Amino acid sequence: MSTSSSTGKYLSPSQRQQLLEILTEPNIPDIDRKRIQIILFADEGKSQADIRKLLDCTAATASKWILIAESGKIDRWQKYRRGRPPKIDQTYLDRLRELISKSPRDFGYSFKRWSGVWLAQHLEKEFGVALTPTHINRLRKQLQPIRIIDLSPSAKA
């Protein structure tokens, strides 16, 4: 990869320099390093096949970041999340926390305790997001405070 600040195919000299400086940072994650390298190689005019060989990446990854290089919107390399986007947001979690802190009877149900199935059904009606009862129970466990039990001899007296 050339370190000169000459004008490339897609990036301005300042954009190129900005990316080169980021690459010198010691703690940059490998995935971010690869994204920047793809952009820089594309800017140098390297083909997708060449980039894939140089960086050992998939065609989809190379293609995605080459398109970003072509658009000149290099700030996007940081904005792309890794993995699948979340189905739920903080509002959903806040509502789940509220539900589990109250009785189902407060919401018109005849039963006394929430189950994962009922929480999933209730939240799906409110938010239109279907989660499995297992996932709801996992979230529920994360949201509920841990009860600390004092096992010292003085506590038993």
C-alpha positions as CSV (number, residue, x, y, z in Angstrom):
1,M,0.0,0.0,0.0
2,S,1.4,3.3,-1.0
3,T,2.0,5.8,1.8
4,S,2.2,8.8,-0.5
5,S,-0.5,11.4,-0.3
6,S,-1.0,11.5,-4.0
7,T,-4.5,11.7,-5.4
8,G,-6.0,8.3,-5.8
9,K,-8.9,7.1,-7.8
10,Y,-11.6,8.0,-5.2
11,L,-10.2,9.7,-2.2
12,S,-8.9,13.2,-1.7
13,P,-5.3,13.4,-0.4
14,S,-6.6,14.4,3.0
15,Q,-9.0,11.5,3.2
16,R,-6.3,9.1,2.2
17,Q,-3.9,10.6,4.8
18,Q,-6.6,10.3,7.5
19,L,-7.0,6.6,6.8
20,L,-3.3,6.0,6.7
21,E,-3.0,7.7,10.1
22,I,-5.7,5.5,11.6
23,L,-3.8,2.4,10.4
24,T,-0.8,3.5,12.5
25,E,-2.9,3.4,15.7
26,P,-1.7,0.5,17.9
27,N,-5.1,-0.8,19.1
28,I,-7.2,-0.7,15.9
29,P,-9.3,-3.9,15.6
30,D,-8.3,-6.2,12.8
31,I,-11.7,-5.9,11.2
32,D,-11.4,-2.1,11.0
33,R,-7.8,-2.4,9.7
34,K,-9.1,-4.7,6.9
35,R,-11.9,-2.3,6.0
36,I,-9.5,0.7,5.7
37,Q,-7.0,-1.4,3.7
38,I,-9.7,-2.4,1.3
39,I,-10.7,1.3,0.8
40,L,-7.1,2.3,0.3
41,F,-6.3,-0.5,-2.1
42,A,-9.5,0.3,-4.1
43,D,-8.3,3.9,-4.2
44,E,-5.0,2.8,-5.7
45,G,-6.9,1.1,-8.5
46,K,-6.5,-2.5,-7.4
47,S,-9.2,-4.9,-8.6
48,Q,-11.5,-6.7,-6.3
49,A,-9.7,-10.0,-7.0
50,D,-6.4,-8.5,-6.1
51,I,-7.8,-7.1,-2.9
52,R,-9.3,-10.4,-1.9
53,K,-6.0,-12.2,-2.4
54,L,-4.0,-9.5,-0.6
55,L,-6.3,-9.4,2.4
56,D,-7.9,-12.9,2.4
57,C,-11.4,-11.5,2.5
58,T,-14.7,-12.5,0.9
59,A,-16.1,-11.1,-2.3
60,A,-19.0,-9.6,-0.4
61,T,-16.7,-7.8,2.1
62,A,-14.4,-6.5,-0.7
63,S,-17.3,-5.3,-2.8
64,K,-19.0,-3.5,0.1
65,W,-15.9,-1.5,1.0
66,I,-14.9,-0.9,-2.6
67,L,-18.3,0.7,-3.1
68,I,-17.7,2.9,0.0
69,A,-14.3,3.9,-1.5
70,E,-16.0,4.8,-4.8
71,S,-18.6,6.9,-2.9
72,G,-15.8,8.8,-1.2
73,K,-17.7,8.6,2.1
74,I,-14.8,7.1,4.1
75,D,-16.3,8.1,7.4
76,R,-18.6,5.2,7.0
77,W,-16.0,2.6,7.8
78,Q,-16.7,3.2,11.5
79,K,-20.4,3.4,11.3
80,Y,-21.1,-0.2,10.1
81,R,-22.0,-2.5,13.0
82,R,-20.6,-5.9,13.1
83,G,-23.1,-8.8,13.1
84,R,-26.8,-8.8,12.8
85,P,-28.7,-5.6,13.8
86,P,-30.5,-5.8,17.1
87,K,-34.3,-6.5,17.0
88,I,-34.9,-4.6,20.2
89,D,-33.8,-1.2,21.6
90,Q,-33.6,0.4,25.0
91,T,-37.3,1.3,24.9
92,Y,-38.1,-2.4,24.6
93,L,-35.8,-3.3,27.5
94,D,-37.2,-0.6,29.7
95,R,-40.7,-1.9,29.0
96,L,-39.7,-5.4,29.8
97,R,-38.1,-4.2,33.0
98,E,-41.4,-2.4,33.9
99,L,-43.5,-5.5,33.1
100,I,-41.4,-7.9,35.2
101,S,-41.4,-5.5,38.1
102,K,-45.3,-5.6,38.2
103,S,-47.9,-8.3,38.4
104,P,-49.5,-9.5,35.2
105,R,-52.8,-8.6,36.9
106,D,-51.9,-5.0,36.6
107,F,-52.2,-5.4,32.9
108,G,-55.5,-7.3,32.8
109,Y,-54.2,-10.9,33.0
110,S,-55.7,-13.4,35.3
111,F,-52.4,-15.1,36.3
112,K,-50.1,-14.1,39.1
113,R,-46.6,-14.5,37.6
114,W,-45.1,-13.7,34.2
115,S,-43.8,-16.5,32.1
116,G,-41.4,-16.1,29.1
117,V,-44.3,-17.1,26.8
118,W,-46.7,-14.5,28.2
119,L,-44.0,-11.7,28.2
120,A,-43.1,-12.6,24.6
121,Q,-46.8,-12.4,23.5
122,H,-47.4,-9.2,25.4
123,L,-44.3,-7.4,24.0
124,E,-45.0,-8.6,20.5
125,K,-48.4,-7.0,20.6
126,E,-46.9,-3.7,21.9
127,F,-43.8,-3.6,19.7
128,G,-44.5,-5.9,16.8
129,V,-41.2,-7.7,17.5
130,A,-41.4,-11.5,17.9
131,L,-38.8,-12.9,20.3
132,T,-38.7,-16.5,21.6
133,P,-39.7,-17.1,25.2
134,T,-36.2,-18.4,25.7
135,H,-34.7,-15.0,24.6
136,I,-37.2,-13.1,26.7
137,N,-36.1,-15.2,29.8
138,R,-32.4,-14.5,29.0
139,L,-33.1,-10.7,28.8
140,R,-35.3,-11.0,32.0
141,K,-32.4,-12.6,33.8
142,Q,-30.0,-9.9,32.8
143,L,-32.5,-7.2,33.8
144,Q,-33.4,-8.5,37.3
145,P,-31.2,-7.5,40.1
146,I,-29.2,-10.3,41.8
147,R,-30.5,-11.2,45.2
148,I,-27.7,-11.3,47.8
149,I,-28.3,-13.8,50.5
150,D,-26.4,-13.4,53.7
151,L,-25.1,-16.9,54.7
152,S,-23.1,-15.7,57.7
153,P,-23.9,-17.4,61.1
154,S,-25.1,-14.1,62.6
155,A,-27.8,-13.8,59.8
156,K,-29.3,-17.1,60.8
157,A,-29.8,-16.2,64.4
